[in-house]
Amino acid sequence: MAKAARVLAALKRDGWAEARRSGSHRVLVKGDQQRVWAYHDGVDLGGPAMSRIARDYGYTVDELRKL
């Protein structure tokens, strides 16, 4: 399990940038792609959440864990 803040930081290091924010929802952009990040920073992300994030952002689960 990983904290949502660590996964978000890894995505930002890989080129995703926060375009705007409304409460806990953040809109991340990379090139012409846009995704909504809706996880609170302190939440533990389990296997299903990590799989969904990896799929939505174009990574495999292993690639996401290595970021």
HTML snippet that shows the backbone in 3Dmol.js (N, CA, C, O; Angstrom):
<script src="https://3Dmol.org/build/3Dmol-min.js"></script>
<div id="view" style="width:600px;height:400px;position:relative"></div>
<script>
const pdb = `
ATOM      1  N   MET A   1       0.833  -1.185   0.000  1.00  0.00           N
ATOM      2  CA  MET A   1       0.000   0.000   0.000  1.00  0.00           C
ATOM      3  C   MET A   1       0.873   1.242   0.000  1.00  0.00           C
ATOM      4  O   MET A   1       1.967   1.256   0.565  1.00  0.00           O
ATOM      5  N   ALA A   2       0.379   2.258  -0.629  1.00  0.00           N
ATOM      6  CA  ALA A   2       1.093   3.525  -0.706  1.00  0.00           C
ATOM      7  C   ALA A   2       0.134   4.651  -0.348  1.00  0.00           C
ATOM      8  O   ALA A   2      -1.070   4.560  -0.588  1.00  0.00           O
ATOM      9  N   LYS A   3       0.677   5.695   0.222  1.00  0.00           N
ATOM     10  CA  LYS A   3      -0.135   6.867   0.528  1.00  0.00           C
ATOM     11  C   LYS A   3      -0.424   7.614  -0.773  1.00  0.00           C
ATOM     12  O   LYS A   3       0.412   7.652  -1.676  1.00  0.00           O
ATOM     13  N   ALA A   4      -1.596   8.196  -0.855  1.00  0.00           N
ATOM     14  CA  ALA A   4      -2.003   8.913  -2.061  1.00  0.00           C
ATOM     15  C   ALA A   4      -1.052  10.071  -2.359  1.00  0.00           C
ATOM     16  O   ALA A   4      -0.782  10.360  -3.525  1.00  0.00           O
ATOM     17  N   ALA A   5      -0.544  10.733  -1.329  1.00  0.00           N
ATOM     18  CA  ALA A   5       0.374  11.856  -1.535  1.00  0.00           C
ATOM     19  C   ALA A   5       1.658  11.402  -2.227  1.00  0.00           C
ATOM     20  O   ALA A   5       2.196  12.127  -3.064  1.00  0.00           O
ATOM     21  N   ARG A   6       2.154  10.210  -1.886  1.00  0.00           N
ATOM     22  CA  ARG A   6       3.384   9.705  -2.509  1.00  0.00           C
ATOM     23  C   ARG A   6       3.149   9.342  -3.972  1.00  0.00           C
ATOM     24  O   ARG A   6       4.004   9.591  -4.822  1.00  0.00           O
ATOM     25  N   VAL A   7       1.996   8.759  -4.263  1.00  0.00           N
ATOM     26  CA  VAL A   7       1.678   8.397  -5.649  1.00  0.00           C
ATOM     27  C   VAL A   7       1.511   9.670  -6.485  1.00  0.00           C
ATOM     28  O   VAL A   7       1.988   9.739  -7.617  1.00  0.00           O
ATOM     29  N   LEU A   8       0.835  10.670  -5.925  1.00  0.00           N
ATOM     30  CA  LEU A   8       0.663  11.938  -6.631  1.00  0.00           C
ATOM     31  C   LEU A   8       2.009  12.599  -6.885  1.00  0.00           C
ATOM     32  O   LEU A   8       2.235  13.125  -7.975  1.00  0.00           O
ATOM     33  N   ALA A   9       2.901  12.585  -5.913  1.00  0.00           N
ATOM     34  CA  ALA A   9       4.234  13.165  -6.086  1.00  0.00           C
ATOM     35  C   ALA A   9       5.006  12.432  -7.187  1.00  0.00           C
ATOM     36  O   ALA A   9       5.723  13.060  -7.967  1.00  0.00           O
ATOM     37  N   ALA A  10       4.860  11.109  -7.249  1.00  0.00           N
ATOM     38  CA  ALA A  10       5.534  10.331  -8.291  1.00  0.00           C
ATOM     39  C   ALA A  10       4.994  10.689  -9.669  1.00  0.00           C
ATOM     40  O   ALA A  10       5.758  10.809 -10.626  1.00  0.00           O
ATOM     41  N   LEU A  11       3.679  10.860  -9.772  1.00  0.00           N
ATOM     42  CA  LEU A  11       3.092  11.256 -11.057  1.00  0.00           C
ATOM     43  C   LEU A  11       3.600  12.628 -11.484  1.00  0.00           C
ATOM     44  O   LEU A  11       3.883  12.851 -12.661  1.00  0.00           O
ATOM     45  N   LYS A  12       3.714  13.545 -10.530  1.00  0.00           N
ATOM     46  CA  LYS A  12       4.215  14.893 -10.849  1.00  0.00           C
ATOM     47  C   LYS A  12       5.670  14.840 -11.295  1.00  0.00           C
ATOM     48  O   LYS A  12       6.063  15.576 -12.199  1.00  0.00           O
ATOM     49  N   ARG A  13       6.476  13.978 -10.674  1.00  0.00           N
ATOM     50  CA  ARG A  13       7.878  13.829 -11.095  1.00  0.00           C
ATOM     51  C   ARG A  13       7.959  13.279 -12.514  1.00  0.00           C
ATOM     52  O   ARG A  13       8.917  13.557 -13.235  1.00  0.00           O
ATOM     53  N   ASP A  14       6.962  12.505 -12.915  1.00  0.00           N
ATOM     54  CA  ASP A  14       6.962  11.901 -14.251  1.00  0.00           C
ATOM     55  C   ASP A  14       6.337  12.817 -15.307  1.00  0.00           C
ATOM     56  O   ASP A  14       6.147  12.396 -16.448  1.00  0.00           O
ATOM     57  N   GLY A  15       6.017  14.053 -14.947  1.00  0.00           N
ATOM     58  CA  GLY A  15       5.563  14.999 -15.955  1.00  0.00           C
ATOM     59  C   GLY A  15       4.130  15.468 -15.824  1.00  0.00           C
ATOM     60  O   GLY A  15       3.726  16.383 -16.542  1.00  0.00           O
ATOM     61  N   TRP A  16       3.345  14.878 -14.934  1.00  0.00           N
ATOM     62  CA  TRP A  16       1.977  15.334 -14.729  1.00  0.00           C
ATOM     63  C   TRP A  16       2.019  16.614 -13.904  1.00  0.00           C
ATOM     64  O   TRP A  16       2.765  16.697 -12.927  1.00  0.00           O
ATOM     65  N   ALA A  17       1.235  17.602 -14.283  1.00  0.00           N
ATOM     66  CA  ALA A  17       1.198  18.885 -13.578  1.00  0.00           C
ATOM     67  C   ALA A  17      -0.226  19.187 -13.141  1.00  0.00           C
ATOM     68  O   ALA A  17      -1.189  18.849 -13.829  1.00  0.00           O
ATOM     69  N   GLU A  18      -0.341  19.827 -11.991  1.00  0.00           N
ATOM     70  CA  GLU A  18      -1.659  20.185 -11.466  1.00  0.00           C
ATOM     71  C   GLU A  18      -2.135  21.461 -12.153  1.00  0.00           C
ATOM     72  O   GLU A  18      -1.527  22.521 -12.003  1.00  0.00           O
ATOM     73  N   ALA A  19      -3.223  21.352 -12.903  1.00  0.00           N
ATOM     74  CA  ALA A  19      -3.747  22.503 -13.645  1.00  0.00           C
ATOM     75  C   ALA A  19      -4.677  23.341 -12.778  1.00  0.00           C
ATOM     76  O   ALA A  19      -4.641  24.570 -12.817  1.00  0.00           O
ATOM     77  N   ARG A  20      -5.508  22.663 -11.997  1.00  0.00           N
ATOM     78  CA  ARG A  20      -6.409  23.382 -11.096  1.00  0.00           C
ATOM     79  C   ARG A  20      -6.857  22.451  -9.994  1.00  0.00           C
ATOM     80  O   ARG A  20      -6.638  21.241 -10.039  1.00  0.00           O
ATOM     81  N   ARG A  21      -7.500  23.059  -8.990  1.00  0.00           N
ATOM     82  CA  ARG A  21      -7.905  22.300  -7.813  1.00  0.00           C
ATOM     83  C   ARG A  21      -9.229  22.822  -7.292  1.00  0.00           C
ATOM     84  O   ARG A  21      -9.473  24.029  -7.281  1.00  0.00           O
ATOM     85  N   SER A  22     -10.084  21.901  -6.859  1.00  0.00           N
ATOM     86  CA  SER A  22     -11.344  22.258  -6.231  1.00  0.00           C
ATOM     87  C   SER A  22     -11.554  21.292  -5.071  1.00  0.00           C
ATOM     88  O   SER A  22     -12.001  20.163  -5.272  1.00  0.00           O
ATOM     89  N   GLY A  23     -11.236  21.729  -3.878  1.00  0.00           N
ATOM     90  CA  GLY A  23     -11.308  20.855  -2.719  1.00  0.00           C
ATOM     91  C   GLY A  23     -10.256  19.771  -2.820  1.00  0.00           C
ATOM     92  O   GLY A  23      -9.075  20.068  -3.004  1.00  0.00           O
ATOM     93  N   SER A  24     -10.666  18.518  -2.703  1.00  0.00           N
ATOM     94  CA  SER A  24      -9.706  17.422  -2.809  1.00  0.00           C
ATOM     95  C   SER A  24      -9.542  16.940  -4.247  1.00  0.00           C
ATOM     96  O   SER A  24      -8.716  16.064  -4.506  1.00  0.00           O
ATOM     97  N   HIS A  25     -10.299  17.484  -5.176  1.00  0.00           N
ATOM     98  CA  HIS A  25     -10.193  17.093  -6.580  1.00  0.00           C
ATOM     99  C   HIS A  25      -9.163  17.984  -7.275  1.00  0.00           C
ATOM    100  O   HIS A  25      -9.235  19.211  -7.211  1.00  0.00           O
ATOM    101  N   ARG A  26      -8.215  17.343  -7.932  1.00  0.00           N
ATOM    102  CA  ARG A  26      -7.181  18.066  -8.676  1.00  0.00           C
ATOM    103  C   ARG A  26      -7.223  17.605 -10.122  1.00  0.00           C
ATOM    104  O   ARG A  26      -7.422  16.422 -10.396  1.00  0.00           O
ATOM    105  N   VAL A  27      -7.041  18.520 -11.029  1.00  0.00           N
ATOM    106  CA  VAL A  27      -6.987  18.174 -12.443  1.00  0.00           C
ATOM    107  C   VAL A  27      -5.518  18.162 -12.839  1.00  0.00           C
ATOM    108  O   VAL A  27      -4.831  19.179 -12.749  1.00  0.00           O
ATOM    109  N   LEU A  28      -5.046  16.999 -13.278  1.00  0.00           N
ATOM    110  CA  LEU A  28      -3.665  16.833 -13.697  1.00  0.00           C
ATOM    111  C   LEU A  28      -3.610  16.775 -15.213  1.00  0.00           C
ATOM    112  O   LEU A  28      -4.462  16.159 -15.852  1.00  0.00           O
ATOM    113  N   VAL A  29      -2.605  17.418 -15.781  1.00  0.00           N
ATOM    114  CA  VAL A  29      -2.427  17.411 -17.226  1.00  0.00           C
ATOM    115  C   VAL A  29      -1.000  16.999 -17.569  1.00  0.00           C
ATOM    116  O   VAL A  29      -0.055  17.276 -16.831  1.00  0.00           O
ATOM    117  N   LYS A  30      -0.874  16.330 -18.712  1.00  0.00           N
ATOM    118  CA  LYS A  30       0.415  15.958 -19.272  1.00  0.00           C
ATOM    119  C   LYS A  30       0.233  15.945 -20.775  1.00  0.00           C
ATOM    120  O   LYS A  30      -0.436  15.068 -21.321  1.00  0.00           O
ATOM    121  N   GLY A  31       0.826  16.911 -21.436  1.00  0.00           N
ATOM    122  CA  GLY A  31       0.619  17.050 -22.875  1.00  0.00           C
ATOM    123  C   GLY A  31      -0.825  17.398 -23.151  1.00  0.00           C
ATOM    124  O   GLY A  31      -1.338  18.389 -22.631  1.00  0.00           O
ATOM    125  N   ASP A  32      -1.488  16.588 -23.967  1.00  0.00           N
ATOM    126  CA  ASP A  32      -2.907  16.839 -24.266  1.00  0.00           C
ATOM    127  C   ASP A  32      -3.837  15.958 -23.425  1.00  0.00           C
ATOM    128  O   ASP A  32      -5.046  15.946 -23.652  1.00  0.00           O
ATOM    129  N   GLN A  33      -3.277  15.217 -22.449  1.00  0.00           N
ATOM    130  CA  GLN A  33      -4.074  14.361 -21.579  1.00  0.00           C
ATOM    131  C   GLN A  33      -4.503  15.110 -20.325  1.00  0.00           C
ATOM    132  O   GLN A  33      -3.768  15.962 -19.824  1.00  0.00           O
ATOM    133  N   GLN A  34      -5.667  14.801 -19.826  1.00  0.00           N
ATOM    134  CA  GLN A  34      -6.186  15.428 -18.615  1.00  0.00           C
ATOM    135  C   GLN A  34      -6.886  14.369 -17.771  1.00  0.00           C
ATOM    136  O   GLN A  34      -7.710  13.608 -18.277  1.00  0.00           O
ATOM    137  N   ARG A  35      -6.552  14.325 -16.479  1.00  0.00           N
ATOM    138  CA  ARG A  35      -7.152  13.352 -15.565  1.00  0.00           C
ATOM    139  C   ARG A  35      -7.519  14.047 -14.259  1.00  0.00           C
ATOM    140  O   ARG A  35      -6.916  15.056 -13.893  1.00  0.00           O
ATOM    141  N   VAL A  36      -8.513  13.499 -13.560  1.00  0.00           N
ATOM    142  CA  VAL A  36      -8.925  14.037 -12.261  1.00  0.00           C
ATOM    143  C   VAL A  36      -8.351  13.146 -11.167  1.00  0.00           C
ATOM    144  O   VAL A  36      -8.527  11.928 -11.193  1.00  0.00           O
ATOM    145  N   TRP A  37      -7.664  13.758 -10.203  1.00  0.00           N
ATOM    146  CA  TRP A  37      -7.130  13.061  -9.033  1.00  0.00           C
ATOM    147  C   TRP A  37      -8.058  13.390  -7.872  1.00  0.00           C
ATOM    148  O   TRP A  37      -8.166  14.553  -7.482  1.00  0.00           O
ATOM    149  N   ALA A  38      -8.725  12.389  -7.315  1.00  0.00           N
ATOM    150  CA  ALA A  38      -9.750  12.627  -6.292  1.00  0.00           C
ATOM    151  C   ALA A  38      -9.463  11.883  -4.994  1.00  0.00           C
ATOM    152  O   ALA A  38     -10.390  11.449  -4.310  1.00  0.00           O
ATOM    153  N   TYR A  39      -8.187  11.732  -4.651  1.00  0.00           N
ATOM    154  CA  TYR A  39      -7.815  11.025  -3.428  1.00  0.00           C
ATOM    155  C   TYR A  39      -7.249  12.014  -2.417  1.00  0.00           C
ATOM    156  O   TYR A  39      -6.480  12.907  -2.774  1.00  0.00           O
ATOM    157  N   HIS A  40      -7.635  11.850  -1.151  1.00  0.00           N
ATOM    158  CA  HIS A  40      -7.067  12.663  -0.086  1.00  0.00           C
ATOM    159  C   HIS A  40      -5.629  12.222   0.152  1.00  0.00           C
ATOM    160  O   HIS A  40      -5.307  11.045  -0.011  1.00  0.00           O
ATOM    161  N   ASP A  41      -4.761  13.156   0.536  1.00  0.00           N
ATOM    162  CA  ASP A  41      -3.331  12.871   0.652  1.00  0.00           C
ATOM    163  C   ASP A  41      -2.989  11.742   1.618  1.00  0.00           C
ATOM    164  O   ASP A  41      -2.069  10.972   1.343  1.00  0.00           O
ATOM    165  N   GLY A  42      -3.686  11.618   2.724  1.00  0.00           N
ATOM    166  CA  GLY A  42      -3.335  10.624   3.737  1.00  0.00           C
ATOM    167  C   GLY A  42      -3.936   9.253   3.537  1.00  0.00           C
ATOM    168  O   GLY A  42      -3.714   8.365   4.360  1.00  0.00           O
ATOM    169  N   VAL A  43      -4.680   9.054   2.486  1.00  0.00           N
ATOM    170  CA  VAL A  43      -5.373   7.774   2.253  1.00  0.00           C
ATOM    171  C   VAL A  43      -4.381   6.718   1.768  1.00  0.00           C
ATOM    172  O   VAL A  43      -3.543   6.981   0.906  1.00  0.00           O
ATOM    173  N   ASP A  44      -4.496   5.504   2.347  1.00  0.00           N
ATOM    174  CA  ASP A  44      -3.719   4.365   1.848  1.00  0.00           C
ATOM    175  C   ASP A  44      -4.406   3.817   0.613  1.00  0.00           C
ATOM    176  O   ASP A  44      -5.597   3.509   0.645  1.00  0.00           O
ATOM    177  N   LEU A  45      -3.661   3.695  -0.472  1.00  0.00           N
ATOM    178  CA  LEU A  45      -4.209   3.153  -1.715  1.00  0.00           C
ATOM    179  C   LEU A  45      -3.873   1.673  -1.790  1.00  0.00           C
ATOM    180  O   LEU A  45      -2.701   1.298  -1.815  1.00  0.00           O
ATOM    181  N   GLY A  46      -4.887   0.842  -1.827  1.00  0.00           N
ATOM    182  CA  GLY A  46      -4.700  -0.599  -1.919  1.00  0.00           C
ATOM    183  C   GLY A  46      -4.541  -1.045  -3.366  1.00  0.00           C
ATOM    184  O   GLY A  46      -4.392  -0.226  -4.272  1.00  0.00           O
ATOM    185  N   GLY A  47      -4.576  -2.343  -3.563  1.00  0.00           N
ATOM    186  CA  GLY A  47      -4.381  -2.928  -4.892  1.00  0.00           C
ATOM    187  C   GLY A  47      -5.370  -2.465  -5.941  1.00  0.00           C
ATOM    188  O   GLY A  47      -4.954  -2.063  -7.028  1.00  0.00           O
ATOM    189  N   PRO A  48      -6.690  -2.505  -5.653  1.00  0.00           N
ATOM    190  CA  PRO A  48      -7.647  -2.072  -6.671  1.00  0.00           C
ATOM    191  C   PRO A  48      -7.490  -0.598  -7.057  1.00  0.00           C
ATOM    192  O   PRO A  48      -7.614  -0.247  -8.230  1.00  0.00           O
ATOM    193  N   ALA A  49      -7.220   0.253  -6.084  1.00  0.00           N
ATOM    194  CA  ALA A  49      -7.046   1.677  -6.383  1.00  0.00           C
ATOM    195  C   ALA A  49      -5.776   1.900  -7.202  1.00  0.00           C
ATOM    196  O   ALA A  49      -5.774   2.695  -8.141  1.00  0.00           O
ATOM    197  N   MET A  50      -4.700   1.200  -6.849  1.00  0.00           N
ATOM    198  CA  MET A  50      -3.450   1.334  -7.602  1.00  0.00           C
ATOM    199  C   MET A  50      -3.632   0.841  -9.036  1.00  0.00           C
ATOM    200  O   MET A  50      -3.092   1.439  -9.967  1.00  0.00           O
ATOM    201  N   SER A  51      -4.385  -0.240  -9.221  1.00  0.00           N
ATOM    202  CA  SER A  51      -4.643  -0.751 -10.569  1.00  0.00           C
ATOM    203  C   SER A  51      -5.427   0.257 -11.397  1.00  0.00           C
ATOM    204  O   SER A  51      -5.131   0.477 -12.572  1.00  0.00           O
ATOM    205  N   ARG A  52      -6.432   0.867 -10.773  1.00  0.00           N
ATOM    206  CA  ARG A  52      -7.254   1.856 -11.480  1.00  0.00           C
ATOM    207  C   ARG A  52      -6.426   3.086 -11.844  1.00  0.00           C
ATOM    208  O   ARG A  52      -6.541   3.603 -12.956  1.00  0.00           O
ATOM    209  N   ILE A  53      -5.601   3.553 -10.924  1.00  0.00           N
ATOM    210  CA  ILE A  53      -4.755   4.721 -11.200  1.00  0.00           C
ATOM    211  C   ILE A  53      -3.773   4.398 -12.320  1.00  0.00           C
ATOM    212  O   ILE A  53      -3.600   5.193 -13.243  1.00  0.00           O
ATOM    213  N   ALA A  54      -3.133   3.238 -12.243  1.00  0.00           N
ATOM    214  CA  ALA A  54      -2.172   2.843 -13.280  1.00  0.00           C
ATOM    215  C   ALA A  54      -2.843   2.805 -14.644  1.00  0.00           C
ATOM    216  O   ALA A  54      -2.297   3.331 -15.614  1.00  0.00           O
ATOM    217  N   ARG A  55      -4.011   2.196 -14.733  1.00  0.00           N
ATOM    218  CA  ARG A  55      -4.724   2.106 -16.013  1.00  0.00           C
ATOM    219  C   ARG A  55      -5.108   3.490 -16.523  1.00  0.00           C
ATOM    220  O   ARG A  55      -4.918   3.796 -17.700  1.00  0.00           O
ATOM    221  N   ASP A  56      -5.654   4.332 -15.633  1.00  0.00           N
ATOM    222  CA  ASP A  56      -6.116   5.659 -16.039  1.00  0.00           C
ATOM    223  C   ASP A  56      -4.979   6.559 -16.514  1.00  0.00           C
ATOM    224  O   ASP A  56      -5.167   7.374 -17.417  1.00  0.00           O
ATOM    225  N   TYR A  57      -3.803   6.414 -15.909  1.00  0.00           N
ATOM    226  CA  TYR A  57      -2.690   7.292 -16.235  1.00  0.00           C
ATOM    227  C   TYR A  57      -1.717   6.683 -17.240  1.00  0.00           C
ATOM    228  O   TYR A  57      -0.709   7.304 -17.576  1.00  0.00           O
ATOM    229  N   GLY A  58      -2.008   5.475 -17.724  1.00  0.00           N
ATOM    230  CA  GLY A  58      -1.209   4.872 -18.791  1.00  0.00           C
ATOM    231  C   GLY A  58       0.023   4.119 -18.335  1.00  0.00           C
ATOM    232  O   GLY A  58       1.009   4.053 -19.069  1.00  0.00           O
ATOM    233  N   TYR A  59      -0.011   3.553 -17.148  1.00  0.00           N
ATOM    234  CA  TYR A  59       1.120   2.779 -16.623  1.00  0.00           C
ATOM    235  C   TYR A  59       0.638   1.377 -16.297  1.00  0.00           C
ATOM    236  O   TYR A  59      -0.563   1.111 -16.238  1.00  0.00           O
ATOM    237  N   THR A  60       1.602   0.482 -16.086  1.00  0.00           N
ATOM    238  CA  THR A  60       1.281  -0.791 -15.448  1.00  0.00           C
ATOM    239  C   THR A  60       1.434  -0.554 -13.940  1.00  0.00           C
ATOM    240  O   THR A  60       2.006   0.454 -13.525  1.00  0.00           O
ATOM    241  N   VAL A  61       0.935  -1.459 -13.140  1.00  0.00           N
ATOM    242  CA  VAL A  61       1.061  -1.307 -11.690  1.00  0.00           C
ATOM    243  C   VAL A  61       2.532  -1.313 -11.288  1.00  0.00           C
ATOM    244  O   VAL A  61       2.934  -0.544 -10.415  1.00  0.00           O
ATOM    245  N   ASP A  62       3.339  -2.166 -11.910  1.00  0.00           N
ATOM    246  CA  ASP A  62       4.774  -2.211 -11.595  1.00  0.00           C
ATOM    247  C   ASP A  62       5.465  -0.907 -11.963  1.00  0.00           C
ATOM    248  O   ASP A  62       6.296  -0.411 -11.203  1.00  0.00           O
ATOM    249  N   GLU A  63       5.129  -0.345 -13.125  1.00  0.00           N
ATOM    250  CA  GLU A  63       5.720   0.938 -13.524  1.00  0.00           C
ATOM    251  C   GLU A  63       5.336   2.040 -12.543  1.00  0.00           C
ATOM    252  O   GLU A  63       6.167   2.877 -12.189  1.00  0.00           O
ATOM    253  N   LEU A  64       4.106   2.042 -12.114  1.00  0.00           N
ATOM    254  CA  LEU A  64       3.645   3.056 -11.169  1.00  0.00           C
ATOM    255  C   LEU A  64       4.369   2.934  -9.845  1.00  0.00           C
ATOM    256  O   LEU A  64       4.722   3.950  -9.247  1.00  0.00           O
ATOM    257  N   ARG A  65       4.599   1.732  -9.375  1.00  0.00           N
ATOM    258  CA  ARG A  65       5.310   1.526  -8.107  1.00  0.00           C
ATOM    259  C   ARG A  65       6.765   1.940  -8.197  1.00  0.00           C
ATOM    260  O   ARG A  65       7.359   2.323  -7.190  1.00  0.00           O
ATOM    261  N   LYS A  66       7.360   1.870  -9.402  1.00  0.00           N
ATOM    262  CA  LYS A  66       8.769   2.239  -9.563  1.00  0.00           C
ATOM    263  C   LYS A  66       8.993   3.737  -9.727  1.00  0.00           C
ATOM    264  O   LYS A  66      10.127   4.207  -9.641  1.00  0.00           O
ATOM    265  N   LEU A  67       7.919   4.490  -9.962  1.00  0.00           N
ATOM    266  CA  LEU A  67       8.070   5.946 -10.164  1.00  0.00           C
ATOM    267  C   LEU A  67       8.587   6.629  -8.925  1.00  0.00           C
ATOM    268  O   LEU A  67       8.771   7.846  -8.922  1.00  0.00           O
TER     269      LEU A  67
END
`;
const viewer = $3Dmol.createViewer("view");
viewer.addModel(pdb, "pdb");
viewer.setStyle({}, {cartoon: {color: "spectrum"}});
viewer.zoomTo();
viewer.render();
</script>
